[in-house]
Amino acid sequence: MVSWAAVGVGVSMLIRAQLGVSPFDVLNTGVSHVTGWSLGAAFVVNSLALFALGWALGGTLGPACLPGSVAIGVLVNLGLRVLGEQHRLAIRIPLLVGGLVIVAIAISLVVSTELGPGPTEVVMLGLIARGMPIVPARWICDGLPVLVGIALGGSFGVGTIVFVVVMGPMVKYGLRWLGFTPRTAPTDVTAGV
């Protein structure tokens, strides 16, 4: 529950920074742009698609996956109301940096509970389960939505690029600090024998 609130606060800060939305929101705005769906509908459909992809890769779903996604949407709306529009760059840059730190902490917390991570985290865990290190797995699970979202006309900016580059190392450090090691596929010592 604390991690959901942290994601809601962090994402709200990133949005109010107006320097680039999170990678998943690049995809959501792109799908919304092409289909005419609301951002909420795009969020739900994209969440289900990424949950399915992550699960197919070997990521673990949990009971909190769907409720967490719904709760975060509500919390982001609340956070946006509290923060209000920001126009001064001297406020927007700290909002971006603070939002990145809070989102990294929230991702580390939600993944370490194993109760049900978010859509991009399930993809990250699926890639890790296939033997990929945390940082490249994070780059892929954030980079893929950005590329598809941009191709569909989604919103992005310099803050989006910063998010993609720094989130992997930050999550790796956060998980290490929490003493959590994501599961990888067991090595078959008889393979090739």
C-alpha positions in Angstrom: 0.0 0.0 0.0 2.9 2.4 0.8 4.5 1.6 -2.5 1.3 2.4 -4.4 1.1 5.8 -2.6 4.7 6.4 -3.5 4.1 5.6 -7.2 1.1 8.0 -7.2 3.2 10.8 -5.6 6.2 10.2 -7.8 4.3 10.0 -11.1 2.3 13.1 -10.1 5.6 14.9 -9.6 6.9 13.8 -13.0 3.8 15.0 -14.7 3.8 18.4 -13.0 7.5 18.8 -13.9 6.4 19.0 -17.5 9.8 17.7 -18.7 8.6 14.3 -20.0 6.2 11.7 -18.8 7.2 8.2 -17.6 7.9 5.5 -20.2 4.6 3.8 -19.6 2.7 7.1 -20.0 4.4 7.6 -23.4 2.8 4.4 -24.5 -0.5 5.3 -22.9 -0.7 8.7 -24.5 0.3 7.2 -27.9 -2.4 4.5 -27.8 -4.9 7.2 -26.6 -3.9 9.4 -29.5 -4.3 6.7 -32.2 -7.4 5.0 -30.9 -9.3 7.9 -29.4 -9.6 6.1 -26.1 -9.4 7.9 -22.8 -6.0 7.8 -21.1 -7.6 5.6 -18.4 -8.8 3.1 -21.0 -5.4 3.0 -22.7 -3.8 2.5 -19.3 -5.9 -0.5 -18.5 -5.4 -2.1 -22.0 -1.7 -1.5 -21.9 -1.4 -2.8 -18.4 -3.1 -6.0 -19.4 -0.9 -6.4 -22.5 2.3 -5.9 -20.4 1.1 -8.2 -17.7 0.6 -10.9 -20.4 4.0 -10.2 -22.0 5.8 -10.3 -18.6 4.0 -13.5 -17.6 4.9 -15.1 -20.9 8.6 -14.2 -20.3 8.4 -15.8 -16.8 7.5 -12.8 -14.7 5.4 -13.4 -11.6 2.0 -11.9 -11.3 0.5 -11.4 -7.9 -2.8 -10.6 -6.3 -2.0 -6.9 -6.1 -1.2 -6.4 -9.8 -4.7 -5.2 -10.9 -5.8 -3.5 -7.6 -2.4 -1.7 -7.5 -2.8 -0.4 -11.0 -6.3 0.9 -10.3 -5.2 2.5 -6.9 -2.2 4.2 -8.5 -4.5 5.8 -11.1 -6.6 7.3 -8.4 -3.6 8.4 -6.4 -2.0 10.1 -9.4 -5.2 12.1 -10.0 -5.2 13.1 -6.3 -1.5 14.0 -6.5 -2.1 16.2 -9.5 -4.8 18.1 -7.7 -2.6 18.7 -4.7 0.5 19.8 -6.7 -1.2 22.0 -9.2 0.3 23.4 -12.4 3.9 24.5 -12.1 5.5 27.0 -14.6 8.9 27.9 -13.1 11.8 25.7 -14.1 13.3 26.2 -10.7 10.4 24.1 -9.3 9.9 21.7 -12.2 13.5 20.4 -12.2 13.3 19.4 -8.4 9.9 17.8 -9.1 11.5 15.7 -11.9 14.4 14.6 -9.7 12.2 14.0 -6.6 9.7 12.1 -8.8 12.4 9.8 -10.2 13.8 9.0 -6.7 10.3 8.3 -5.3 9.3 6.1 -8.2 12.6 4.1 -7.9 11.9 3.6 -4.2 8.3 2.6 -4.9 9.3 0.1 -7.6 11.9 -1.4 -5.3 9.4 -1.7 -2.5 6.6 -3.2 -4.7 8.9 -5.7 -6.4 10.4 -6.8 -3.1 7.0 -7.6 -1.5 6.3 -10.1 -4.3 2.5 -9.3 -4.0 2.1 -8.0 -7.5 4.3 -5.5 -9.3 3.2 -3.1 -12.0 3.0 -3.8 -15.7 6.5 -2.7 -16.6 7.9 -4.4 -13.5 6.4 -7.8 -14.5 8.1 -7.4 -17.9 11.4 -6.6 -16.1 11.0 -9.6 -13.8 10.3 -11.8 -16.8 13.5 -10.7 -18.5 15.4 -11.2 -15.2 13.9 -14.7 -15.0 15.4 -15.4 -18.4 18.8 -14.5 -17.1 19.1 -10.8 -17.9 20.7 -8.5 -15.3 18.4 -6.0 -13.6 19.7 -2.8 -15.3 19.4 -4.0 -18.9 16.0 -5.6 -18.1 14.8 -2.2 -16.7 16.1 -0.4 -19.8 14.2 -2.7 -22.1 11.0 -2.7 -20.0 11.1 1.2 -20.0 12.6 1.7 -23.5 10.0 -0.5 -25.4 7.0 1.5 -24.3 8.8 4.7 -25.1 9.6 3.6 -28.7 6.1 2.2 -29.4 4.5 5.3 -27.7 6.6 7.7 -29.8 5.7 5.8 -33.0 2.1 6.2 -32.1 2.4 10.0 -31.4 2.7 9.7 -27.6 4.1 12.5 -25.4 7.7 12.5 -24.2 10.5 14.8 -23.3 14.0 15.0 -21.8 12.6 13.7 -18.5 11.4 10.6 -20.2 15.0 9.9 -21.5 16.4 10.6 -18.0 13.9 8.2 -16.5 14.9 5.4 -19.0 18.6 5.9 -18.3 18.6 6.2 -14.5 15.7 4.0 -13.4 17.6 0.7 -14.0 20.6 1.6 -11.8 18.3 3.1 -9.2 16.1 0.0 -9.0 19.1 -2.3 -8.8 20.5 -0.3 -5.9 17.1 -0.2 -4.2 16.5 -3.9 -4.5 20.1 -4.6 -3.2 19.5 -2.2 -0.3 16.3 -4.1 0.6 18.2 -7.4 0.4 15.9 -8.7 -2.4 17.2 -10.7 -5.3 14.7 -11.3 -8.2 14.3 -15.0 -9.2 16.1 -16.2 -12.3 15.5 -19.4 -14.2 17.3 -22.4 -12.6 20.4 -23.4 -14.5 20.1 -26.9 -15.9 23.5 -28.5 -15.2 22.6 -31.5 -17.4 21.9 -29.4 -20.5 24.2 -30.5 -23.3 25.1 -33.7 -21.6 
